[in-house]
Amino acid sequence: MTLPLATTSASRPLAPFDPRNWTIDWDALLRSGIALAVAVVIALLLHRLLFAGLRRLALLSETPLDEMVFERLYRPLRWTMVAIAVATASQTDSLLGAIWARISVFAVPALIGWIAYTLIKALAHALEYRAELSPDPVAARSRRTRIAILSRTAIVVVVVITAGLMLLGIPGVRDVGTTLLASAGLAALAVGAAAQPALKSLIAGLQMAITEPLRIGDLVVVDGHTGRVEEIRMSFVIVRTWDERAVVVPTNRFLDNTFENWSRRNEMLTGPVFLHLDPATNIEPIREEFLRFLGTQEQWDGRTARALMTEAHPESIEVRLAMSARTIGDLFDLRCAVREHMIGWLRIEMPNALIRRHLLTAAPVEE
């Protein structure tokens, strides 16, 4: 094999490096350039024809899921087909073979990792789309949570493996790895101690995906904060409160401590409205008005409607008005409407039932 960039004699020692003595084999460069151009053009044409056929097949499908997957795979498969074409052309051209031998160490793992990453993202997006079409909101939240956690775990694994394969192509890294293997015991202890928080978070995320103590979209109460689960990561969970604050809670917090999940199976809840009234108040008219007003509200689902005296003290009594709704948002609005109506009705119909405390202050004494 002759080098196209320099001419040397194998029968005598190499002369000292002198750029002026170099000669360029233009014919070899031209042949390599033509072979490379032809391979790339053929790869791009095949790629275009392949995806033209795939798009036609996707149009025959009733759902847009096929198009979602194909569009995300368009770019990585194009470069992969170009790489395959260059590798094929390098088998018949010495210059391309020498160049590809150096590039392929990094290009092949990178392309494979890119395809795996894109495929995971595309499948996760398609599965999330299908989950949104489910008529059961609880099942949809459950699927979205599992898809989010498992897809992120798979992406982390793909990135780590791809980076490791690319680094192994560097001779210096291989030498460092060989040196570290000599002290494998100490290195294993150090890496294990350093990676313990990350491994704990990874295991906690997988455990949350399997056991599902909470899901994306659930309404939870944790550390005094009430809000919807907006995002579940391996190491933390984002809870969005009603005033649009984002509360970041460690994932282990939901596995090691107690928290409230108001929408574990569904969002049908029962909520109270408390009235603190005078001890001499007649409860029956209040109960009748509460039931009458509740029957006029669209948010009430008809499951629960009770008015009970739950506390009695010398200075006041407590009346609990319990009601139910289909969703947590409807229950909040219903409680607010009942509270406002009942206070207004008591103010007009039974003013003596309301407890009014006056602060008596002595008039200033004039000297």
C-alpha positions in Angstrom: 0.0 0.0 0.0 1.4 3.4 -1.0 0.6 6.6 0.8 -1.0 9.2 -1.5 0.4 12.1 0.5 4.1 11.2 0.5 6.6 9.0 -1.4 9.2 7.1 0.6 11.6 4.3 -0.1 11.2 1.2 1.9 14.9 0.2 1.2 16.5 3.1 3.0 15.8 4.9 6.3 13.3 7.8 6.3 14.8 11.2 5.8 14.3 13.9 8.4 11.0 15.6 8.3 10.9 18.2 5.6 7.6 19.4 4.1 9.3 20.5 1.0 10.1 16.8 0.2 6.4 15.8 0.3 4.5 15.0 -2.8 0.8 14.6 -3.1 -0.8 11.8 -5.1 -3.6 13.8 -6.7 -4.9 10.8 -8.6 -5.4 8.9 -5.3 -7.1 11.9 -3.7 -9.4 12.4 -6.7 -10.4 8.7 -6.7 -11.1 8.8 -2.9 -13.1 12.0 -3.3 -15.2 10.6 -6.1 -15.8 7.4 -4.2 -16.8 9.4 -1.1 -19.1 11.7 -3.1 -20.8 8.8 -4.9 -21.3 6.9 -1.6 -22.8 9.9 0.1 -25.2 10.7 -2.8 -26.4 7.1 -3.0 -26.9 7.0 0.7 -29.0 10.2 0.6 -31.1 9.0 -2.3 -31.8 5.7 -0.5 -32.7 7.5 2.6 -35.1 9.8 0.8 -36.7 6.8 -1.0 -37.0 4.9 2.3 -38.7 7.7 4.2 -41.0 8.5 1.2 -42.2 4.9 1.5 -42.5 5.1 5.3 -44.5 8.3 5.1 -46.9 6.7 2.6 -47.4 3.8 5.0 -47.9 6.3 7.9 -50.7 8.0 5.9 -52.6 4.7 5.8 -52.6 4.5 9.6 -55.6 6.0 11.6 -53.4 7.5 14.3 -50.5 10.0 13.9 -48.2 7.8 16.0 -46.3 6.4 13.0 -45.6 9.8 11.7 -44.3 10.9 15.1 -41.8 8.1 15.2 -40.7 8.4 11.6 -40.1 12.2 11.9 -37.9 11.8 15.0 -35.8 9.1 13.3 -35.4 11.0 10.1 -32.1 12.8 10.9 -30.2 10.0 12.8 -31.0 7.4 10.2 -29.8 9.8 7.4 -26.4 10.1 9.0 -26.3 6.4 9.8 -26.9 5.5 6.2 -24.2 8.0 5.2 -21.8 6.3 7.6 -22.7 2.8 6.2 -22.1 4.1 2.7 -18.7 5.5 3.7 -17.7 2.3 5.4 -18.7 0.3 2.3 -16.7 2.6 0.1 -13.7 2.4 2.4 -13.4 -1.3 1.7 -12.2 -0.6 -1.9 -10.2 2.6 -1.2 -7.1 2.6 0.9 -7.2 6.3 1.8 -10.9 6.2 2.8 -10.1 3.0 4.7 -7.4 4.7 6.7 -9.5 7.7 7.5 -12.6 5.7 8.3 -10.6 3.4 10.6 -9.9 6.4 12.8 -13.3 8.1 12.6 -15.4 4.9 13.1 -14.2 4.4 16.6 -16.2 7.5 17.6 -18.8 7.7 14.9 -20.3 4.3 15.2 -21.0 4.4 19.0 -22.3 8.0 18.6 -24.7 7.1 15.8 -25.9 4.0 17.6 -26.5 6.0 20.8 -28.2 8.8 18.8 -30.6 6.3 17.2 -31.3 4.6 20.6 -31.9 8.0 22.3 -34.2 9.2 19.5 -36.1 5.9 19.4 -36.7 6.0 23.2 -37.9 9.6 23.0 -40.2 8.8 20.0 -41.7 5.8 21.7 -42.3 7.7 24.9 -44.0 10.5 23.0 -46.2 8.1 21.2 -47.1 6.3 24.4 -47.9 9.5 26.1 -50.2 10.5 23.2 -52.0 7.2 23.5 -52.3 7.7 27.3 -54.0 11.1 26.8 -56.7 9.4 24.7 -57.7 7.2 27.6 -61.2 8.0 29.0 -60.0 7.1 32.5 -57.9 10.1 33.8 -56.4 8.0 36.6 -55.1 5.4 34.2 -53.8 8.1 32.0 -51.8 9.7 34.8 -50.5 6.2 35.8 -49.2 5.5 32.3 -47.7 9.0 31.9 -45.8 8.5 35.2 -44.4 5.1 34.2 -43.4 6.4 30.7 -41.7 9.4 32.1 -39.6 7.6 34.7 -38.7 4.5 32.6 -37.8 6.6 29.5 -35.5 8.8 31.5 -33.9 5.8 33.1 -33.3 4.3 29.6 -31.9 7.5 28.3 -29.4 7.7 31.1 -28.3 4.2 30.4 -27.9 4.9 26.7 -25.9 8.1 27.3 -23.6 6.4 29.8 -22.9 3.4 27.5 -22.4 5.6 24.5 -20.0 7.9 26.3 -18.1 4.9 27.6 -17.7 3.3 24.2 -16.5 6.6 22.7 -14.0 7.1 25.5 -12.6 3.6 25.0 -11.5 4.6 21.5 -9.0 7.0 23.0 -5.7 5.1 23.8 -5.0 7.3 26.8 -8.3 6.4 28.4 -7.7 2.7 27.8 -4.3 3.0 29.6 -5.9 4.8 32.5 -8.6 2.1 32.7 -5.9 -0.6 32.8 -4.1 1.2 35.6 -7.4 1.6 37.6 -8.1 -2.1 37.2 -4.9 -2.9 39.1 -6.5 -1.2 42.2 -10.0 -2.4 41.5 -10.8 -3.1 45.1 -10.1 0.5 46.3 -11.6 2.0 43.2 -14.9 0.0 43.7 -15.2 1.2 47.2 -14.6 4.8 46.2 -17.0 4.8 43.3 -19.6 3.0 45.4 -19.4 5.6 48.1 -19.5 8.5 45.7 -22.3 7.0 43.6 -24.5 6.1 46.6 -26.8 9.1 46.4 -27.2 8.8 42.6 -27.9 5.1 42.9 -30.4 5.7 45.7 -32.2 8.2 43.6 -32.2 5.9 40.6 -33.7 3.0 42.7 -36.2 5.4 44.3 -37.3 6.6 40.8 -37.8 3.0 39.6 -39.6 2.1 42.8 -41.9 5.0 42.3 -42.6 3.9 38.7 -43.5 0.4 39.9 -45.4 1.1 43.1 -46.9 4.4 42.0 -47.5 6.2 45.3 -48.1 9.3 43.2 -48.4 10.0 39.5 -48.1 13.0 37.3 -51.2 15.1 37.7 -52.0 13.9 41.3 -53.0 16.4 43.9 -50.8 15.9 46.9 -50.0 17.5 50.3 -46.4 17.3 51.3 -44.6 19.4 53.9 -47.6 21.7 54.2 -47.7 22.4 50.4 -50.8 21.5 48.4 -50.4 21.2 44.6 -50.4 19.1 41.5 -47.5 16.8 40.6 -46.1 18.5 37.5 -42.9 16.4 36.9 -41.2 13.3 38.3 -37.5 13.1 38.0 -35.1 10.5 39.4 -33.9 12.7 42.2 -36.8 15.1 42.7 -40.4 15.8 42.1 -41.9 19.2 41.2 -45.2 20.1 42.8 -47.0 23.1 41.3 -49.1 24.9 44.0 -52.3 26.8 43.3 -50.4 30.1 43.3 -48.1 28.8 40.6 -45.1 28.2 42.9 -42.9 25.2 42.0 -42.1 23.1 45.1 -39.1 20.8 44.6 -39.3 17.7 46.8 -36.7 15.0 46.9 -37.9 11.7 45.5 -36.9 9.8 48.7 -39.3 12.1 50.6 -42.3 10.4 49.1 -40.9 6.9 49.9 -39.6 7.5 53.4 -42.2 9.9 54.9 -46.0 10.3 55.0 -47.8 12.5 52.5 -51.4 13.0 51.3 -52.5 12.0 47.8 -56.0 13.3 47.2 -56.4 11.7 43.8 -54.9 8.3 44.3 -57.7 6.4 42.6 -60.0 9.2 41.4 -60.8 12.8 42.2 -64.2 12.2 43.8 -63.8 13.8 47.3 -66.0 14.9 50.1 -65.2 18.3 51.7 -66.6 20.3 54.7 -67.7 23.8 55.4 -67.7 24.7 59.1 -70.0 27.2 60.7 -69.4 28.5 64.2 -72.7 29.6 65.6 -74.4 30.7 68.8 -75.3 27.8 71.2 -79.0 28.8 71.1 -79.2 28.4 67.3 -81.9 26.1 65.8 -80.0 23.7 63.5 -83.0 22.3 61.4 -83.7 25.5 59.3 -79.9 25.6 58.5 -80.0 22.0 57.4 -83.0 22.5 55.2 -81.5 25.6 53.5 -78.2 23.8 53.0 -79.8 20.8 51.3 -82.0 23.1 49.2 -79.1 25.2 48.0 -76.8 22.2 47.4 -79.4 20.7 45.0 -79.2 23.8 42.8 -75.4 23.5 42.3 -74.0 21.8 39.2 -70.7 20.9 40.9 -72.5 18.6 43.5 -72.5 15.0 42.4 -75.2 13.8 44.7 -73.1 11.4 46.8 -72.8 13.3 50.1 -74.9 16.0 51.7 -75.0 16.2 55.5 -75.3 18.9 58.1 -74.2 17.8 61.6 -73.3 19.5 64.8 -69.8 18.3 65.5 -68.8 20.4 68.5 -70.6 22.1 71.3 -68.9 24.7 73.7 -70.4 27.1 76.2 -69.7 30.0 73.9 -70.3 28.4 70.5 -71.3 25.3 68.5 -69.7 23.9 65.3 -71.9 22.8 62.4 -70.2 20.8 59.7 -71.8 20.9 56.2 -70.4 18.0 54.2 -70.7 17.8 50.4 -69.1 15.9 47.5 -68.1 16.6 43.9 -66.7 14.7 40.9 -63.3 16.6 40.8 -61.2 18.4 43.3 -61.6 21.7 41.5 -65.4 21.3 41.5 -65.3 20.6 45.2 -63.3 23.7 46.0 -65.7 25.9 44.0 -68.7 24.2 45.6 -67.4 24.8 49.2 -66.7 28.4 48.5 -70.3 28.8 47.0 -71.9 27.1 50.0 -69.9 29.0 52.5 -70.8 32.4 51.0 -74.5 31.5 50.6 -74.9 30.1 54.1 -73.3 33.1 55.8 -75.4 35.5 53.7 -78.6 33.5 54.5 -77.8 33.5 58.2 -77.2 37.2 58.2 -80.7 37.8 56.8 -82.8 35.0 58.2 -81.1 34.1 61.5 -78.9 37.0 62.5 -78.9 35.9 66.1 -77.1 32.7 65.2 -74.0 34.6 64.1 -71.4 35.2 66.9 -70.4 38.8 67.0 -67.7 39.9 69.3 -67.3 43.6 70.1 -64.1 45.2 71.5 -65.1 47.6 74.2 -62.7 50.5 74.7 -63.0 53.1 77.3 -63.5 56.6 76.2 -60.6 58.9 76.9 -61.0 60.8 80.1 -60.7 64.6 79.7 -58.8 66.4 82.3 
